[in-house]
Amino acid sequence: MAEAGAARQRLGVYWSAFNPPQHAHLAVVDAAMAQLGLDRLIAVPTGHPYHTESETDPGPEVRLRMAQAAFRGRAGVS
């Protein structure tokens, strides 16, 4: 339960395969932050994307590191 007088934060969650992260992913994050007035957005790479099975998928750990690098430096995004 939130404390009385505590400011509430607007939180967004964005998931994708991020294989690889593209300019479109960055544009979606920027637009969501601005248009929805989000204080924070969490980008979540899909562990095993059922919709994009590929022999060239580097795996969830690599896609996580790619997403972290892509969103590094964007205020409020983790």
N, C-alpha and C positions, 0 to 999 in steps of 0.2 A: 504494500500500500504506500502511496506517495505521501511524503510529509506535507503538512499544511504549509502553504506558501512556497513549496518547492516548485521550481520551473519544470514543466514537462517538455521533453524533447520529442521531436518528430523523427522517427526512425524508419528507414526504408531498407528492404532486402532485395537484392537483385542476383538471380542465379542464371548461369549459362555454362556451356562447356568451356568457353574461353579457349578454343582450340583453333587458332591462337587468338588472343585478345586483338581486337581490331579497332579502328577509329570509330566505328559505329557503336561499339561497347562504351567507349569514352563519351560519345555524344549522348547516349542514353543516360549515363550517370550524371553528366552535367545538366541535362534537361530535367531529370527527376529532382535533383537537388534544388534547382531554380524554381521550377513550376510547382512543385509540391511543398516547397519551403522546408525541406528536410534539414535537420541539424546533423544527422549522421546517416550514412548509407553503408551497408555491409554487402560486399560482392562475394558471392559464394560459387566457386566452381563446382559443377556437377561431378560427383564421384565417378559414376559409370553412366555416361549419357546413353540412354536407350535409343534415342532418336538419331544419333549420329555415330553409330558404330563404324569404326574405321581401323584398318590395319596400320595406319600411320599415326594413330592416337599415341602420344608420348606417355600417357598415364596420368592419373589424378595428381600425383605429387608434382610433376613437371608443369601441368596446367595451373596448379596453385601458385607455383613460383612465377610463372609468366603473368598471371593476374596480379600478383603482388607488385611486380615490377611495373606493369602497365598503369596501375592506379596510384603508385607511389607519388607523393607530393600533392595529391588532390585533397584539399582540406575537407575533413569530415568523412572521408572514404577509407574503409579498411577492408 
